[in-house]
Amino acid sequence: MIRPVEPGRWTALLSGPAAAKAVTVAVEVAEAVEALPPADVGPSLCDGAAGFAVLNAYLALALDDAAAAERARTWLRRAMAGLRVRPRAGLFAGVAGVGWAASHVTHLLGLEAKSLDPTTHINRALLTRLARSPWCAPFDLVSGLAGYGVYALQCLPTPGARECLEEVVRQLGELAIHTPEGVTWHTGPELLRDHQRRQSPDGHHNLGVAHGVPGVLAVLALSAAAGVARPQAAVMVSGAVDWLLAQRLDDTSPSRLPYWLNTDGSTVPARTAWCYGDAGAAMAVLVAARALGVTAWEAEATVLARAAAVRAPEDTGVTDAWLCHGSAGLAHVFNRMWQATGDGQIGEGARFWFMRTFDFHEPGGGDFAGYPKPDPWDGDGSSLLTGATGVALALLAAATAMPPSWDRTLLASPIFE
């Protein structure tokens, strides 16, 4: 039986041999990262030096490891050097993510910000980009407006960060679609991958945290809580939560929420994951509930997460360990919600999925640190979203009392830290 937890205070979920194994795996992943040829490592948060800096910063603090702290500094310098190549703007693959990591790691480790913090330059670049109207680029968390919002929230109150966040809210307001069910955002077909465009030739209303409405509503709620464009943001959040909950499927569906809603009203039940499905959406609604103080939303989020936590593994679609759509991401979302609410069923779900994350591990199986790469799209397997770096961060959070504020990039941090 999962032990009680004091909501709002981070507690190690795992103990004994399980906790020791989690820490061992996290350290092994960091060691494997160090063996990567520097020339093969880009600057990004998702697949490169910025993400490796974050992992090492958390190892340094959780394990009191001075060598890990120095590695974090080194990776951060490499990430910022990579900005000279003019990468994309997004949170996970672009300058916003490098800026987020720089701000977060320098604050976390108490580093000298002037030498390691590029946010002033990034603010200017994003403000130039955000001045475009009408907005024709992605609005999502991974590569669009919501991701810029996460960066700006991290960098408040630096010069330009507030202006960036105000512009994000303004652009999202211009893109918002007001319906009888509430507020939503439409992803046009030009922004979809080929396989999605075949299913949604006219585009769709996306229900995933990574690319859709839950990610947007969480960013808007956090903006309102920070006192940035609060009236406009809060109104959109309320409408977006209403719209999201109105899309729930009946109890015979393998999930409560679909991947997306097509313009003809058709849907497909989603997998159970952070990126899509009930768990990630529940976390986003909880973030909104805590940010705006709406207890009814928190109750809805808890019910949605509890249903996902007790779902049979074969009905979840989980086939790997990754944060994005695998066992570690699911375990971490449930861990976050257990820590925030104290709900025992959600806590049991977190423990189960961390044990499943161990099942995916193959000791001595070669790189990347024992986690096989089931999909060629996963690169070298070191990624934060679809690789071992993210798994290591989730395991470390489960095994130690170090609050995992890195998961603000996943919009998985209720504002109690």
Phi and psi in degrees as a GROMACS rama.xvg file:
@    title "Ramachandran Plot"
@    xaxis  label "Phi"
@    yaxis  label "Psi"
@TYPE xy
-67.1959  139.251  ILE-2
-78.0936  155.919  ARG-3
-63.7108  154.861  PRO-4
-135.001  147.472  VAL-5
-83.7797  109.494  GLU-6
-55.1224  134.106  PRO-7
92.9283  -4.1125  GLY-8
-121.509  122.037  ARG-9
-70.7252  129.461  TRP-10
-129.578  141.487  THR-11
-63.792  122.962  ALA-12
-72.5756  -41.7994  LEU-13
-94.1339  154.229  LEU-14
-144.878  170.596  SER-15
60.1824  -142.313  GLY-16
-58.3762  -34.8766  PRO-17
-64.6322  -42.8146  ALA-18
-65.1468  -42.3049  ALA-19
-61.8285  -41.3147  ALA-20
-65.1538  -40.5649  LYS-21
-60.1147  -44.8727  ALA-22
-65.6516  -41.3342  VAL-23
-59.858  -44.7554  THR-24
-62.9228  -42.6187  VAL-25
-61.1152  -42.109  ALA-26
-65.8006  -41.4931  VAL-27
-62.6608  -38.4509  GLU-28
-64.0643  -44.8816  VAL-29
-60.937  -38.4398  ALA-30
-65.6106  -38.9598  GLU-31
-65.2845  -36.1253  ALA-32
-60.5398  -42.2301  VAL-33
-63.2825  -23.7988  GLU-34
-82.7688  -8.03183  ALA-35
-69.2515  138.144  LEU-36
-63.1291  123.975  PRO-37
-52.1673  -34.2973  PRO-38
-66.7392  -20.266  ALA-39
-91.6308  -2.56478  ASP-40
-104.606  120.383  VAL-41
-81.9119  -176.165  GLY-42
-87.6725  -9.70388  PRO-43
-70.6118  162.491  SER-44
-70.1688  -40.5306  LEU-45
-74.7809  -46.1183  CYS-46
-125.163  18.5606  ASP-47
-152.143  -150.774  GLY-48
-62.6509  -36.3956  ALA-49
-62.7145  -43.3612  ALA-50
-64.958  -38.1366  GLY-51
-67.4739  -33.3836  PHE-52
-63.4185  -41.8852  ALA-53
-62.8456  -46.8495  VAL-54
-56.9784  -47.419  LEU-55
-68.8218  -32.6662  ASN-56
-62.899  -41.4993  ALA-57
-72.1019  -35.298  TYR-58
-62.3558  -41.6319  LEU-59
-59.0528  -45.4035  ALA-60
-78.4324  -40.6127  LEU-61
-69.0289  -33.9634  ALA-62
-111.717  4.90618  LEU-63
52.8714  53.9508  ASP-64
-112.047  102.772  ASP-65
-65.0688  -33.655  ALA-66
-65.5938  -38.0091  ALA-67
-65.2778  -36.9746  ALA-68
-63.0017  -41.2354  ALA-69
-67.0492  -37.6324  GLU-70
-63.7478  -38.2066  ARG-71
-59.7838  -44.3682  ALA-72
-60.2524  -44.3933  ARG-73
-62.9454  -46.041  THR-74
-64.7406  -35.3188  TRP-75
-66.3715  -41.7945  LEU-76
-60.9444  -40.9509  ARG-77
-65.0311  -38.9737  ARG-78
-61.8998  -44.6808  ALA-79
-70.2988  -33.4983  MET-80
-62.2832  -32.9393  ALA-81
-68.8287  -16.4938  GLY-82
-65.994  -19.7837  LEU-83
-67.1921  -18.0239  ARG-84
-82.1422  -2.16423  VAL-85
60.1846  63.4722  ARG-86
-71.015  178.78  PRO-87
-64.9318  173.223  ARG-88
-90.7556  -18.893  ALA-89
-65.7424  171.385  GLY-90
-68.7431  -47.2895  LEU-91
-90.1602  -24.2246  PHE-92
-123.454  8.31444  ALA-93
-139.654  -161.781  GLY-94
-65.2499  -32.197  VAL-95
-61.2493  -39.6269  ALA-96
-69.192  -38.5422  GLY-97
-64.5346  -42.5751  VAL-98
-63.5803  -39.8426  GLY-99
-60.7581  -48.0726  TRP-100
-63.0401  -41.1293  ALA-101
-62.1586  -47.2832  ALA-102
-63.9371  -43.9582  SER-103
-69.0175  -46.6967  HIS-104
-69.7905  -40.6498  VAL-105
-62.6062  -38.9097  THR-106
-68.4938  -43.1407  HIS-107
-62.5457  -43.1427  LEU-108
-97.8517  -0.997013  LEU-109
67.2148  38.0522  GLY-110
-82.5522  165.226  LEU-111
-72.7546  109.47  GLU-112
-65.7586  -33.858  ALA-113
-60.512  -35.119  LYS-114
-86.8572  -17.378  SER-115
-125.303  4.11114  LEU-116
-117.521  108.341  ASP-117
-94.196  16.3026  PRO-118
-65.6821  -31.1418  THR-119
-59.5965  -44.6441  THR-120
-67.7219  -39.0955  HIS-121
-67.0488  -40.1416  ILE-122
-56.0028  -45.5328  ASN-123
-61.4867  -44.5374  ARG-124
-63.8553  -42.0789  ALA-125
-70.1301  -37.1037  LEU-126
-62.9562  -38.0222  LEU-127
-62.7892  -43.3735  THR-128
-66.6096  -40.9414  ARG-129
-72.7274  -13.0816  LEU-130
-75.389  -11.1653  ALA-131
-67.8902  135.648  ARG-132
-150.835  132.71  SER-133
-74.8458  157.378  PRO-134
-77.5604  122.162  TRP-135
-117.396  2.32475  CYS-136
-95.2338  177.381  ALA-137
-60.3242  150.023  PRO-138
-108.818  3.09595  PHE-139
-81.8165  -179.777  ASP-140
-73.5327  -44.5307  LEU-141
-63.3825  -45.6852  VAL-142
-135.303  2.71454  SER-143
-124.076  -149.247  GLY-144
-56.8204  -45.0178  LEU-145
-60.8487  -37.7829  ALA-146
-65.5458  -39.4458  GLY-147
-61.1726  -36.5746  TYR-148
-63.0702  -40.9674  GLY-149
-61.0323  -43.7383  VAL-150
-59.1729  -49.2311  TYR-151
-63.6285  -39.4112  ALA-152
-59.8741  -41.2124  LEU-153
-63.5498  -36.3277  GLN-154
-90.7443  -6.2107  CYS-155
-55.9175  139.751  LEU-156
-103.344  36.5597  PRO-157
-61.006  152.772  THR-158
-56.6787  127.739  PRO-159
96.9647  -25.9241  GLY-160
-66.6314  -43.9022  ALA-161
-62.0695  -43.2449  ARG-162
-62.01  -39.5832  GLU-163
-60.0955  -45.4239  CYS-164
-67.0714  -38.9981  LEU-165
-60.9372  -39.988  GLU-166
-68.9341  -37.4053  GLU-167
-59.3123  -47.4669  VAL-168
-62.5022  -42.5868  VAL-169
-61.149  -46.1815  ARG-170
-65.3588  -41.4681  GLN-171
-64.0257  -34.466  LEU-172
-64.6219  -38.934  GLY-173
-69.7655  -29.2891  GLU-174
-86.2551  -15.615  LEU-175
-62.4519  141.46  ALA-176
-114.176  121.155  ILE-177
-96.1733  121.025  HIS-178
-123.36  168.38  THR-179
-58.6488  -25.9157  PRO-180
-85.4393  -16.3463  GLU-181
140.915  -155.281  GLY-182
-105.671  135.992  VAL-183
-142.36  175.517  THR-184
-132.679  138.839  TRP-185
-101.295  130.325  HIS-186
-95.5095  113.143  THR-187
-69.6578  156.607  GLY-188
-59.8188  -28.3468  PRO-189
-67.7324  -16.4165  GLU-190
-97.7625  0.357254  LEU-191
-97.0223  152.671  LEU-192
-72.2784  162.981  ARG-193
-55.6107  -45.4243  ASP-194
-67.4935  -31.8959  HIS-195
-73.9937  -36.0687  GLN-196
-65.9469  -31.7913  ARG-197
-66.2569  -34.524  ARG-198
-83.4801  -24.6199  GLN-199
-133.726  70.8944  SER-200
-61.3906  -23.794  PRO-201
-102.678  14.786  ASP-202
83.3715  -175.892  GLY-203
-159.085  173.846  HIS-204
-102.773  109.332  HIS-205
-84.0551  135.197  ASN-206
-107.863  16.971  LEU-207
-97.2314  148.682  GLY-208
-60.7291  -41.626  VAL-209
-65.4635  -37.469  ALA-210
-129.952  6.7501  HIS-211
-140.223  -153.797  GLY-212
-60.1129  -41.7088  VAL-213
-59.3186  -40.5624  PRO-214
-63.825  -41.4403  GLY-215
-64.2707  -45.4717  VAL-216
-66.6646  -33.8927  LEU-217
-67.0892  -42.687  ALA-218
-63.2859  -43.4269  VAL-219
-62.8358  -38.8303  LEU-220
-65.6743  -41.5309  ALA-221
-68.5117  -34.0114  LEU-222
-62.7977  -46.4142  SER-223
-60.1155  -42.5287  ALA-224
-64.1167  -30.0058  ALA-225
-82.4118  -2.20472  ALA-226
79.409  20.6144  GLY-227
-106.351  119.142  VAL-228
49.5645  40.4474  ALA-229
-57.6779  -48.9599  ARG-230
-59.3487  -48.1852  PRO-231
-65.2608  -44.6937  GLN-232
-63.445  -44.8748  ALA-233
-62.9063  -39.7245  ALA-234
-63.406  -43.0142  VAL-235
-65.6654  -38.8714  MET-236
-60.2434  -47.9302  VAL-237
-58.24  -45.7017  SER-238
-66.7857  -35.8494  GLY-239
-70.1222  -39.897  ALA-240
-62.5026  -43.629  VAL-241
-58.4154  -46.1921  ASP-242
-63.3508  -45.8169  TRP-243
-60.1157  -48.4249  LEU-244
-67.779  -25.8851  LEU-245
-70.2883  -14.6922  ALA-246
-90.4169  5.05762  GLN-247
-60.7565  138.624  ARG-248
-86.7213  168.875  LEU-249
-75.2827  170.807  ASP-250
-67.7245  -12.971  ASP-251
-82.4349  -11.1584  THR-252
-74.5337  146.989  SER-253
-68.5664  -11.5222  PRO-254
-141.671  158.862  SER-255
-80.4548  -25.9198  ARG-256
-122.891  148.565  LEU-257
-87.8966  172.951  PRO-258
-63.8362  -47.8602  TYR-259
-160.329  167.87  TRP-260
-112.966  116.251  LEU-261
-74.132  163.358  ASN-262
-65.6897  -21.0977  THR-263
-89.5209  4.90716  ASP-264
89.839  -2.90263  GLY-265
-78.7607  151.029  SER-266
-140.595  167.091  THR-267
-135.644  126.795  VAL-268
-55.1493  140.533  PRO-269
-90.3581  159.645  ALA-270
-66.4206  172.826  ARG-271
-103.302  110.962  THR-272
-162.661  179.972  ALA-273
-74.1696  -47.7085  TRP-274
-66.8628  -40.1959  CYS-275
-136.61  155.861  TYR-276
98.5451  -173.636  GLY-277
-65.3368  -39.267  ASP-278
-65.8401  -52.5284  ALA-279
-62.9218  -41.6603  GLY-280
-64.4912  -39.4014  ALA-281
-60.6962  -41.2737  ALA-282
-63.1013  -41.4758  MET-283
-62.7292  -41.3717  ALA-284
-66.9149  -37.1648  VAL-285
-64.2001  -41.5167  LEU-286
-58.0206  -45.3708  VAL-287
-62.943  -40.6783  ALA-288
-61.6648  -45.1919  ALA-289
-70.4419  -37.0289  ARG-290
-66.5754  -37.7811  ALA-291
-109.445  -0.527901  LEU-292
70.644  39.4031  GLY-293
-106.803  101.202  VAL-294
-66.0159  -30.5053  THR-295
-63.4002  -36.803  ALA-296
-67.753  -38.8325  TRP-297
-61.7211  -39.7856  GLU-298
-63.1933  -42.8233  ALA-299
-62.9558  -43.0635  GLU-300
-62.7804  -40.7001  ALA-301
-66.0642  -42.1051  THR-302
-62.6195  -43.1519  VAL-303
-64.9818  -43.1319  LEU-304
-68.081  -38.126  ALA-305
-63.6767  -39.9781  ARG-306
-62.5572  -39.1444  ALA-307
-70.2537  -35.7892  ALA-308
-67.474  -30.3791  ALA-309
-97.4883  3.0383  VAL-310
-67.1158  141.407  ARG-311
-61.0344  135.598  ALA-312
-53.4591  -37.2354  PRO-313
-68.6098  -12.9361  GLU-314
-98.886  2.97596  ASP-315
-93.2335  -25.1196  THR-316
81.6192  11.8267  GLY-317
-79.5699  122.763  VAL-318
-128.7  1.00767  THR-319
-150.065  -175.759  ASP-320
-98.0628  -2.2355  ALA-321
-66.946  159.071  TRP-322
-63.4202  -43.4101  LEU-323
-59.8269  -57.1955  CYS-324
-135.332  18.235  HIS-325
-116.405  -164.05  GLY-326
-69.5442  -37.133  SER-327
-67.3618  -39.2763  ALA-328
-64.9028  -42.9086  GLY-329
-64.5132  -44.6454  LEU-330
-61.1402  -41.6173  ALA-331
-68.6402  -41.4275  HIS-332
-60.0143  -45.3519  VAL-333
-64.8008  -37.6926  PHE-334
-61.5593  -45.354  ASN-335
-58.8198  -45.6097  ARG-336
-71.1728  -33.477  MET-337
-65.0251  -45.1465  TRP-338
-61.5131  -35.3517  GLN-339
-80.4239  -33.263  ALA-340
-113.103  -22.2271  THR-341
75.1337  11.3302  GLY-342
-71.6877  120.349  ASP-343
-65.5272  -38.3594  GLY-344
-64.5456  -38.8645  GLN-345
-67.842  -38.2761  ILE-346
-62.6794  -40.8129  GLY-347
-63.4958  -37.8749  GLU-348
-62.4224  -40.465  GLY-349
-60.9869  -47.7333  ALA-350
-60.5969  -44.8062  ARG-351
-57.3855  -45.9724  PHE-352
-75.6242  -23.2498  TRP-353
-70.7482  -37.5045  PHE-354
-63.9884  -37.8186  MET-355
-66.2949  -33.9011  ARG-356
-62.8508  -38.1051  THR-357
-63.8642  -36.4563  PHE-358
-62.1317  -31.0858  ASP-359
-75.681  -14.6621  PHE-360
-79.4468  137.165  HIS-361
-122.325  92.4094  GLU-362
-55.8322  133.357  PRO-363
73.6449  10.9305  GLY-364
-82.563  9.62085  GLY-365
85.2617  -177.281  GLY-366
-69.516  147.017  ASP-367
-103.535  105.603  PHE-368
48.3234  38.3795  ALA-369
89.5849  -0.0237572  GLY-370
-103.128  110.974  TYR-371
-64.765  152.609  PRO-372
-101.398  100.489  LYS-373
-77.0284  -14.7532  PRO-374
-131.43  128.637  ASP-375
-60.8692  -20.2347  PRO-376
-69.1812  -11.7857  TRP-377
-81.6648  11.4277  ASP-378
60.1967  -135.238  GLY-379
-86.2358  0.727231  ASP-380
88.2502  5.71099  GLY-381
-95.0905  -3.44143  SER-382
-58.8048  155.229  SER-383
-73.6021  -43.3666  LEU-384
-82.8799  -44.5294  LEU-385
-126.136  53.0651  THR-386
-170.215  -169.5  GLY-387
-75.8236  -23.3651  ALA-388
-61.6859  -45.019  THR-389
-64.9346  -39.6344  GLY-390
-60.109  -44.2132  VAL-391
-61.6211  -42.1194  ALA-392
-64.2685  -41.6447  LEU-393
-65.9112  -42.5809  ALA-394
-64.3438  -41.3532  LEU-395
-62.3961  -40.1886  LEU-396
-65.2567  -31.869  ALA-397
-76.4251  -22.4048  ALA-398
-105.114  -6.87585  ALA-399
-132.817  172.506  THR-400
-96.0526  17.1282  ALA-401
-84.9964  113.426  MET-402
-58.9524  131.612  PRO-403
-87.5205  67.9097  PRO-404
-65.2237  -12.1605  SER-405
-57.2971  -24.2082  TRP-406
-78.5221  5.51781  ASP-407
-60.2766  -27.8007  ARG-408
-67.3651  -21.9722  THR-409
-95.3509  0.388042  LEU-410
56.9081  41.6672  LEU-411
-115.06  22.7655  ALA-412
-115.599  98.0004  SER-413
-59.3106  146.619  PRO-414
-84.5431  69.4238  ILE-415
-117.386  -1.1375  PHE-416
